[in-house]
């Protein structure tokens, strides 16, 4: 199923997306409380038109956002880097999360080189420690589109990635998640980014150096994964910083991340002084 979070007055609610409509769940609480409650699926009518709903990010307060760098060989090559021998891990702060149609906002006093990165985002469904690759996908609750927005001047200037990757609004997720039972193979998905309608990245998740199952297993041997944790699985080639000349997002730009079988995540850029 496609499970979405949406705003009902000032509260976050959950609903099941079916075509152009949303069927609200009767559960009162966000997805993290819902996972802890055992994922009750009772619904309450009537259905609501998606066009009239403000969607939120499908997860809003994960304990961890674990991001993977250089997980597509062509992306490593465009940055003149060798393929990593093990997954290259960094973190994004949960406070950077926004949902579909929310603005990506930054100050020109902090960064002038803001880039896009289309990524498959994995949402963990159960507590996972030291699991083997063959059981790893059973630990996944669902998948969504992610944009690992990156302030390249901060990222490369700091010589570590957390600040440049974790500014407020720098982790768009959405528009909803598709549960793992409906997306059985995360390694066969077309993925692309479009900036103002122009295709910037175009690849397939079968090009990952470390597939999702290997990532989950590797991570779980180093730290416990909790329900609601997010794994950002890396981006293909075509990012703005390595183009000639470089292309960075500007005020008013629209960036879209589309992943086969999931949907399209769309956000607009806003620069503040």
C-alpha positions, 0 to 999 in steps of 0.5 A: 500500500501507499501510506501517506502522512497529511496535515489535519488542522495542526495534527499529523494523520495517516492515510492510504493513497488509492489513485487520486484519493486518500482514505484516512486511518482512524489511528490518531498519531503520526507514523512513528506512534503507529509503528509502535502501536503495531500498525493498526489499519482500521480506516475512517471515511470518507475518502479525501481528494489528494488534490485538496490535502497537504501531504507531509513527509512520510516520516517526521521524527526518525531516530536516525537518518543514515546516508550513504556516499558514493554508492553509484560507480558513475557518481564516484567517477564524476567526482574523481573518487574510487569506489569505496571498499565499504559503505561510506556513512554519514548522517543527516539531522532529522530536523532537516526533513520536509515533505512534498511541495514544501520549500527548500530554504537557505540563506545566501549568507551561509551557502551559495552552492546548493545541489540536488541528489536523487535517492531511494530512501529506505524506512526500517520497520523493526528493531534490527541488530547484526542481521544477515543480507538474506534477511535484511529486506524483511526488516524494511517497512517501506520506501520513498523518494529522497533528496539529499540536498547538499551545500557543496561549499560547506561540505567540501570546505568543512572536509566532512559532510554533516553540516552541509547536508543537514541544514533545515529543509535539506532532506525532502522525503515523499510524497508517500511511502510504498510498503515493502510487500508491494515493492519486493525488489528495490534494485530494479527501479528507474530513478531520476531528478529533474530541475525545472523540468530538465532531466539531470540524473537518470539511472537505475537502482540496479547500479548501486555498488552496495544494494539495499540488503547489503547496506542494512546488514552492514549498518546493523552490525555497527549500530542498532536500526530502529523502526522509523529510521531512514537510510538514504542509499546514495545518488547516481551521477549527474549532480550539479557540482560536477557538471561543466559548468557547475549547476546549483539550485537557484531561488524559484527553481523546482526540483523533482525526484522520481522513482519507479513504483513510488512516485514523484517528490517535488519541492521549490527552492527559496533563498533568504538573505 
